[in-house]
Amino acid sequence: MNTIELPQNTARLSLASEILREFGALRLGVYGSSMVPAIFPGDVATVHRVAPGDVQRGDVILYFRGNRFFAHRVVHKAGAPGRMAWITRGDALSENDPPVSESELLGTVTAILRGKNQIVLPRTRSFTGRLAAWCVQRFDIVLALFLLWHVFRRRLAAGGTSPAIAMQNPEGSW
């Protein structure tokens, strides 16, 4: 999918990066599905600045690359202090991302706000979390069912529109 970067979008991303670097915390809306089932589109991620040496395998890190933010889980840590790099992968993805450098690292996602519920992201996932991610990585229908369930859950919580109507235009519902 081609992405067109608008100047105002680039400015917003730069401002968010600067706020996180200067003040140490930031909340961002999530729009992608690469971290399903841990993080869903529409969730709000709480990100805290972190020292590169404190990032561990299993953390979900936020990094800035190519005028976009990515929040993916660390699957491998490499390098030495001052030259750290992390291999990341979205929970719903089957392939690793290119290495993340220290200069791209913004912080770790410590919690997500889903509706009225705040969920702390643990460093280690439960067996059911790992199993769900494994299924989402291998079967597109499982990802589609998780996303449909998520839309249904959000609509019920809002007391509004039927999920069938919401799925007619999923881009507009997130």
DALIN-V135434 format. One line per field, one symbol per residue. ss: DSSP state (a for helix, b for strand, c for the rest). phi: phi as a letter, one per 40 degrees, with the letter a starting at -180 (. if undefined). psi: psi as a letter, one per 40 degrees, with the letter a starting at -180 (. if undefined). A space follows every 50 residues. Layout:
ss=???
phi=???
psi=???
This chain:
ss=ccccccaaaaaaaaaaaaaaaaacbbbbbccccccccccccccbbbbbcc caaacccccbbbbbbccbbbbbbbbbbbccccccbbbbbccccccccccb bcccbbbbbbbbbbccbbbbccccccaaaaaaaaaaaacaaaaaaaaaaa aaaaaaaaccccaaaaaaaaaaac
phi=.cbbccdcccccccccccccccbgaabbcbbcbcbcccbbdgcbccbbca cdcccbdhccbbbbafgacbbbccbabagbdgacabcbacdcbcbcccdc cdcccbibccabbbgcbcbccccbccdccccccdcccbbdccccccccdc cdccccccgbdcccccccbccccb
psi=hihhhiddddddddddddddddeeiihiiheieeehedhiheihhhhhii hdeehihdihihihhffiihhihheihiaihefiihhihideieiiiiih idddhdaihdiihhbehhhhhidhiiddddddddddddhddddddddddd dddddddefbiiddddedgddee.
